[in-house]
Amino acid sequence: MTTLNVLKKSQKGTIIEINSDNVPLKLIEMGCLPGNVVEVLQIAPLADPIYIKVNDSFLSIRKDLAKQIQVELI
């Protein structure tokens, strides 16, 4: 188990746990929920933010927020 911020481009993981105190509700509403698969599509040149796909939603999130999302590699 690891956090979303350490995944490399094209890696996928299943969301295990989210620190809901620090994650915005909008992100949860867009599908960042335990059990859903997340894929890293792009990483910005300076490594922040990262572009991800979750349940047919495309999101750009900062690395500090990605640290709050625990995933298990697929």
C-alpha positions as CSV (number, residue, x, y, z in Angstrom):
1,M,0.0,0.0,0.0
2,T,1.2,3.5,-0.9
3,T,-0.1,7.0,-1.6
4,L,-1.2,8.4,-4.9
5,N,1.6,10.9,-5.1
6,V,4.3,8.2,-5.6
7,L,2.6,6.5,-8.6
8,K,4.4,7.0,-11.9
9,K,2.9,7.8,-15.2
10,S,0.5,5.0,-16.5
11,Q,0.4,3.3,-13.2
12,K,-3.0,2.3,-11.7
13,G,-4.1,1.7,-8.2
14,T,-7.2,1.0,-6.2
15,I,-8.1,3.6,-3.7
16,I,-8.0,2.1,-0.2
17,E,-8.5,5.0,2.1
18,I,-8.9,8.8,1.9
19,N,-8.2,11.3,4.7
20,S,-11.6,13.0,4.3
21,D,-10.6,15.8,6.7
22,N,-8.1,17.1,4.2
23,V,-9.6,16.1,0.9
24,P,-12.2,18.5,-0.6
25,L,-15.7,17.3,-1.0
26,K,-15.7,18.1,-4.7
27,L,-12.9,15.5,-5.2
28,I,-14.9,12.9,-3.4
29,E,-18.0,13.8,-5.5
30,M,-16.1,13.2,-8.7
31,G,-15.3,9.6,-7.8
32,C,-12.3,9.6,-5.5
33,L,-13.8,6.9,-3.2
34,P,-12.4,3.7,-1.7
35,G,-12.7,0.8,-4.1
36,N,-12.4,3.0,-7.3
37,V,-9.5,2.6,-9.7
38,V,-7.2,5.6,-10.3
39,E,-4.7,6.0,-13.1
40,V,-1.9,8.6,-13.4
41,L,-2.0,10.0,-16.9
42,Q,0.5,12.9,-16.7
43,I,2.9,14.4,-14.3
44,A,3.8,18.1,-14.7
45,P,7.4,19.0,-15.5
46,L,8.1,20.1,-12.0
47,A,6.2,17.1,-10.6
48,D,3.3,19.1,-9.4
49,P,0.3,18.8,-10.2
50,I,-0.5,15.3,-11.4
51,Y,-3.3,14.5,-13.9
52,I,-5.4,11.5,-13.0
53,K,-8.4,9.5,-14.3
54,V,-11.0,8.2,-11.8
55,N,-14.2,6.6,-13.0
56,D,-14.2,8.4,-16.4
57,S,-13.4,11.7,-14.6
58,F,-10.2,13.5,-15.4
59,L,-8.7,15.5,-12.6
60,S,-5.6,17.6,-11.8
61,I,-4.5,17.5,-8.2
62,R,-1.6,18.8,-6.3
63,K,1.0,16.4,-4.8
64,D,0.2,17.4,-1.2
65,L,-3.4,16.4,-1.8
66,A,-2.4,13.2,-3.5
67,K,-0.5,12.3,-0.3
68,Q,-3.9,12.0,1.5
69,I,-5.1,9.2,-0.8
70,Q,-3.8,5.7,0.0
71,V,-3.8,3.3,-2.9
72,E,-2.9,-0.3,-3.6
73,L,-1.0,-0.9,-6.9
74,I,-2.7,-2.9,-9.6
